[in-house]
Amino acid sequence: MNISIIGTGYVGLVTGVGLAEKGHRVICVDTDGSKVDSINRGVPPIFEKDLEGMLERLVKEEKLEATMDTANAVKNSQVTFICVGTPSSEDGSIDTSYVERASQDIAEALMETGEYHVVCVKSTVVPGTTEGLVLPIMEEAGLEMGKDMGLGMNPEFLREGVALDDFMNPDRIVIGGADDRSKSVLREIYQDFESPIVVTDIKTAEMIKYVSNALLATKISFANEMSRICEKIGADVYGVMDGVGLDSRIERKFLNAGVGFGGSCFPKDVMALIHFCRWQGVNPRILEAVIKVNEHQPIHAVNMLEDMLGRLSGKRIAILGLAFKADTDDVRESRAIPMAQELLRRGARVVGYDPMAGKNFSGEVSNVELAGSVEEALTGSHGCLIQTDWEEFRSLGEKDFMVMSTPVVLDGRRVLNPEGFDKVRYRTIGR
Ligand SMILES: NC(=O)c1ccc[n+]([C@@H]2O[C@H](COP(=O)([O-])OP(=O)(O)OC[C@H]3O[C@@H](n4cnc5c(N)ncnc54)[C@H](O)[C@@H]3O)[C@@H](O)[C@H]2O)c1
């Protein structure tokens, strides 16, 4: 099938590459010319494992191309996926302005083609957006649902860092469709995937995405709350969760305590769901608690470090890991941001290091110095906070911390093996 993709960020590019690999012809659209140029050279504008080689080959084989011309891409395809960002507005509700703009561009292009075309929202949108925002834009332009166009909602569940593998082998594919024809066109796109396909109505598909993310975020905040009591009583929250997670009704995943969740999805999606609930007259008590616990975890980590070091004012503190998680260069809502802000507020000098995300982090918090290596970050530091679970940090041993002025380490992600630490003062969250 010929497919156009509007918005070629983390989701759009991975979707484009994945669908092209499955034999579809893909045209990626973005308003950012540098991303378009980079894709057409076969170079991914984002860091994501396995993407580079595959993109280069697909571009060479003319199975995937990128453009800034939405109209042309839409006219030369049968299905268009909307993959633009849906960031938080200032009050935490979802900002759908990019979806609106993309829908207008698609509607204009479709008015000129006269051929049946399916428009499918892949961006994460609160229930009602696809039928209450995207469809009216199409109808106002003069398109008739069912005759000129079909409508779908196909939420994306990929995780950055393993995005391509997640896209190619998802736990499930969710397809919401406005009618049978839309559903069957979207099903056809995924016919070569081996994952179970859930076919449903559009609002249910929109809701599945939010409920999945909210439940995962809830598990993390729950583990973090339990970690606080474990710290008080001398139990180890990881051991507790290992025991709890063996219960097949519960599952061990997403029960790791630490400095909290970040990234472009969990914080924003939970906030959007909170606002959506309130708007619907439902009091989101659990979701509010999930956010509260999460906001406190980086502060708790700084408190623990201060407990070990004494007043932080004038001390040099190294933050290892600036990306919101390992294997990505994405710093959106990274816990390194509130952590650095809190350290600076307490008068510390902050030096950050990340194997991939240093450049992206540089504009996030002013006055954070960037180091080019772990060694540079640690040298002369009084304390170290480990924020990201990069593989590179797992192998750090006592001798690596000996370049510090005082080897005091707060491990926010349980990456180090402290056995044999003699001179390093080590603490971790939840133990
Ligand atoms: N990043 C993730 O891990 C992830 C996972 C699942 C779902 N999602 C959801 O997918 C959506 C996209 O997320 P992302 O991380 O890929 O965002 P992103 O910010 O990385 O990419 C969005 C892209 O859309 C482009 N864009 C904006 N308006 C456009 C327009 N009118 N025409 C063409 N291009 C336009 C931007 O330039 C940008 O490159 C969001 O709703 C997000 O919540 C993200």
PDBQT file of the ligand as one rigid body, heavy atoms in Angstrom, charges set to zero:
ROOT
HETATM    1  N1  LIG A 501       7.941   9.126  21.622  1.00  0.00    +0.000 N 
HETATM    2  C1  LIG A 501       7.347   8.030  22.065  1.00  0.00    +0.000 C 
HETATM    3  O1  LIG A 501       7.971   7.163  22.681  1.00  0.00    +0.000 OA
HETATM    4  C2  LIG A 501       5.884   7.800  21.794  1.00  0.00    +0.000 A 
HETATM    5  C3  LIG A 501       5.348   6.512  21.948  1.00  0.00    +0.000 A 
HETATM    6  C4  LIG A 501       3.999   6.308  21.692  1.00  0.00    +0.000 A 
HETATM    7  C5  LIG A 501       3.193   7.359  21.297  1.00  0.00    +0.000 A 
HETATM    8  N2  LIG A 501       3.732   8.615  21.181  1.00  0.00    +0.000 N 
HETATM    9  C6  LIG A 501       2.859   9.707  20.724  1.00  0.00    +0.000 C 
HETATM   10  O2  LIG A 501       3.101   9.908  19.327  1.00  0.00    +0.000 OA
HETATM   11  C7  LIG A 501       2.987  11.297  18.993  1.00  0.00    +0.000 C 
HETATM   12  C8  LIG A 501       4.280  11.788  18.355  1.00  0.00    +0.000 C 
HETATM   13  O3  LIG A 501       5.303  11.669  19.313  1.00  0.00    +0.000 OA
HETATM   14  P1  LIG A 501       6.850  11.842  18.922  1.00  0.00    +0.000 P 
HETATM   15  O4  LIG A 501       7.633  11.522  20.136  1.00  0.00    +0.000 OA
HETATM   16  O5  LIG A 501       7.118  11.117  17.657  1.00  0.00    +0.000 OA
HETATM   17  O6  LIG A 501       6.884  13.421  18.640  1.00  0.00    +0.000 OA
HETATM   18  P2  LIG A 501       8.072  14.265  17.976  1.00  0.00    +0.000 P 
HETATM   19  O7  LIG A 501       7.966  15.630  18.564  1.00  0.00    +0.000 OA
HETATM   20  O8  LIG A 501       9.346  13.514  18.069  1.00  0.00    +0.000 OA
HETATM   21  O9  LIG A 501       7.672  14.321  16.435  1.00  0.00    +0.000 OA
HETATM   22  C9  LIG A 501       6.613  15.066  15.918  1.00  0.00    +0.000 C 
HETATM   23  C10 LIG A 501       7.031  15.573  14.550  1.00  0.00    +0.000 C 
HETATM   24  O10 LIG A 501       5.894  16.154  13.897  1.00  0.00    +0.000 OA
HETATM   25  C11 LIG A 501       6.352  17.261  13.109  1.00  0.00    +0.000 C 
HETATM   26  N3  LIG A 501       5.185  18.094  12.779  1.00  0.00    +0.000 N 
HETATM   27  C12 LIG A 501       4.445  18.860  13.591  1.00  0.00    +0.000 A 
HETATM   28  N4  LIG A 501       3.422  19.411  12.896  1.00  0.00    +0.000 NA
HETATM   29  C13 LIG A 501       3.495  18.959  11.624  1.00  0.00    +0.000 A 
HETATM   30  C14 LIG A 501       2.724  19.160  10.450  1.00  0.00    +0.000 A 
HETATM   31  N5  LIG A 501       1.632  19.914  10.442  1.00  0.00    +0.000 N 
HETATM   32  N6  LIG A 501       3.122  18.542   9.315  1.00  0.00    +0.000 NA
HETATM   33  C15 LIG A 501       4.223  17.753   9.306  1.00  0.00    +0.000 A 
HETATM   34  N7  LIG A 501       4.992  17.529  10.392  1.00  0.00    +0.000 NA
HETATM   35  C16 LIG A 501       4.632  18.121  11.539  1.00  0.00    +0.000 A 
HETATM   36  C17 LIG A 501       7.414  17.892  13.987  1.00  0.00    +0.000 C 
HETATM   37  O11 LIG A 501       8.299  18.708  13.262  1.00  0.00    +0.000 OA
HETATM   38  C18 LIG A 501       8.099  16.656  14.582  1.00  0.00    +0.000 C 
HETATM   39  O12 LIG A 501       9.199  16.237  13.794  1.00  0.00    +0.000 OA
HETATM   40  C19 LIG A 501       2.604  11.995  20.295  1.00  0.00    +0.000 C 
HETATM   41  O13 LIG A 501       1.212  12.093  20.381  1.00  0.00    +0.000 OA
HETATM   42  C20 LIG A 501       3.121  11.048  21.366  1.00  0.00    +0.000 C 
HETATM   43  O14 LIG A 501       2.421  11.170  22.584  1.00  0.00    +0.000 OA
HETATM   44  C21 LIG A 501       5.056   8.840  21.386  1.00  0.00    +0.000 A 
ENDROOT
TORSDOF 0
